[in-house]
Amino acid sequence: MYFKKIFLSLVIVLFTLKAFAANPVSTGTFKDWQVFTANTEQGKICFAQSKPKTRSPKNFKREPLKLFVTFRPQENIKDEVSVTSGHIYKTSSVNAKSGRNNYPFFAKENFAWIADEEREKKFIKLMKKASNMMLTANEPKGSQTVDHYSMIGFSKAYEAAKKNCS
């Protein structure tokens, strides 16, 4: 049942992410993180996002890379962690790591999510404490990407995004 909910949520996210490109409005920058809101057909969406500080391999052509935490109050969705590494993912190949903590993501095409709400909450707590996060992913042809995200400013960006959609 939970995975059915996740799958439906993924479908909605794919459509709403297209809406982000059309009308997101920046509501603040907090060090290495930005906060946006967007009004879509599904309602208001608020999210904090960051781009990686470093990425490898540097010569691997990719679309824009971003790590998100999203709030969609009309759909009763909060604290949704997602990432795009700018390429199609090989199934079950996305992993975030900070210190000794590893978090696998559920991948669908070029986006990945943490598939369990409890693990999402733990991951957000880790993001608030960490100074950086390493995200590794594989694409179907075998190449591996490694992206390093700064968590500096995440706590304030997270709280701002959450407040914007409360």
C-alpha positions in Angstrom: 0.0 0.0 0.0 2.8 2.4 0.9 4.6 1.8 -2.3 1.4 2.4 -4.3 1.2 5.8 -2.5 4.8 6.4 -3.4 4.3 5.5 -7.0 1.3 7.9 -7.3 3.3 10.5 -5.5 6.1 10.0 -8.0 3.8 10.5 -10.9 2.4 13.7 -9.4 5.9 14.9 -8.6 7.0 14.4 -12.2 4.1 16.6 -13.4 4.7 19.2 -10.7 8.4 19.4 -11.4 7.5 20.5 -14.9 5.4 23.2 -13.2 8.5 24.3 -11.2 10.2 25.2 -14.4 7.3 27.4 -15.5 6.7 29.5 -12.4 8.9 29.0 -9.3 9.5 32.2 -7.3 12.6 32.5 -5.1 11.7 33.4 -1.5 15.2 33.4 -0.1 18.8 32.2 -0.1 20.4 30.7 2.9 24.1 30.1 2.3 24.2 27.1 -0.2 20.4 26.6 -0.2 17.6 28.4 -1.9 13.9 28.4 -1.2 11.1 28.5 -3.8 7.3 28.5 -4.0 5.3 27.5 -7.1 1.6 27.6 -7.7 0.4 24.6 -9.8 -2.8 23.0 -10.7 -2.3 20.7 -7.6 -1.9 23.7 -5.4 1.0 25.6 -3.8 4.4 23.8 -3.6 7.3 25.0 -1.5 10.8 23.6 -1.6 14.4 24.1 -0.5 17.0 23.1 -3.0 20.7 23.0 -3.5 23.2 22.3 -6.3 26.3 20.2 -5.7 29.6 22.0 -4.9 31.5 19.3 -6.8 30.5 16.6 -9.2 32.3 13.8 -11.0 33.1 12.7 -13.5 33.4 16.3 -14.8 33.3 15.3 -18.5 30.0 13.3 -18.1 27.3 15.4 -19.8 24.3 15.9 -17.5 21.2 18.0 -17.0 21.0 20.3 -14.0 21.6 18.5 -10.6 19.6 19.3 -7.5 18.7 18.0 -4.0 15.3 19.0 -2.8 13.0 18.9 0.2 9.5 19.6 -0.9 6.1 20.5 0.8 2.8 20.1 -1.0 0.1 20.8 1.6 -2.9 20.3 -0.6 -1.7 16.7 -1.1 -0.7 16.3 2.5 2.9 15.8 1.6 5.7 17.2 3.7 9.4 16.6 4.1 9.7 14.9 0.7 13.4 14.4 -0.1 14.3 14.0 -3.7 17.3 14.3 -6.0 18.1 14.5 -9.6 21.7 13.9 -10.7 21.0 15.0 -14.3 20.8 11.5 -15.8 18.6 8.5 -16.0 19.2 6.2 -13.0 19.9 2.5 -12.9 17.3 1.1 -10.6 18.3 1.0 -6.9 21.6 2.7 -7.6 21.2 6.0 -5.7 22.7 6.4 -2.3 23.4 9.4 0.0 26.1 9.3 2.6 27.2 11.6 5.3 29.7 10.3 7.8 28.7 6.7 8.7 25.1 7.2 7.6 23.9 5.8 4.3 20.5 6.3 2.8 19.4 4.4 -0.3 16.9 6.2 -2.6 14.2 4.7 -4.8 14.9 5.8 -8.4 12.5 6.4 -11.3 14.0 7.7 -14.5 16.0 10.8 -13.6 14.6 11.4 -10.1 15.1 9.5 -6.8 13.3 9.6 -3.5 13.6 8.1 0.0 10.8 5.5 -0.1 10.0 5.4 3.6 8.6 8.4 5.6 10.4 7.4 8.8 13.8 7.2 7.0 12.9 10.6 5.4 12.5 12.2 8.8 15.9 10.7 9.9 17.5 11.9 6.7 16.3 15.4 7.3 17.7 15.4 10.8 21.0 14.2 9.4 20.9 17.0 6.8 20.4 19.6 9.6 23.4 18.3 11.5 25.8 17.5 8.5 28.1 19.9 6.9 28.1 18.0 3.6 26.4 15.1 1.8 27.8 12.8 -0.9 25.4 11.3 -3.4 26.4 8.5 -5.7 24.4 7.1 -8.5 24.8 4.8 -11.5 23.3 5.2 -14.9 22.0 2.3 -17.0 25.2 2.0 -19.1 27.4 1.7 -16.0 28.8 5.1 -15.4 28.8 6.3 -11.8 28.3 9.9 -10.7 29.4 11.3 -7.4 28.1 14.7 -6.3 29.0 16.5 -3.1 26.4 18.8 -1.6 26.9 21.4 1.1 24.4 21.4 4.0 25.4 24.9 5.1 22.2 26.9 5.2 19.9 23.8 5.0 18.2 24.2 8.4 17.1 27.8 7.7 16.1 27.0 4.1 14.1 24.0 5.3 12.3 26.0 8.0 11.5 28.8 5.5 10.1 26.3 2.9 8.1 24.6 5.6 6.7 28.0 6.8 5.9 29.1 3.3 3.5 26.1 2.9 2.0 26.0 6.4 
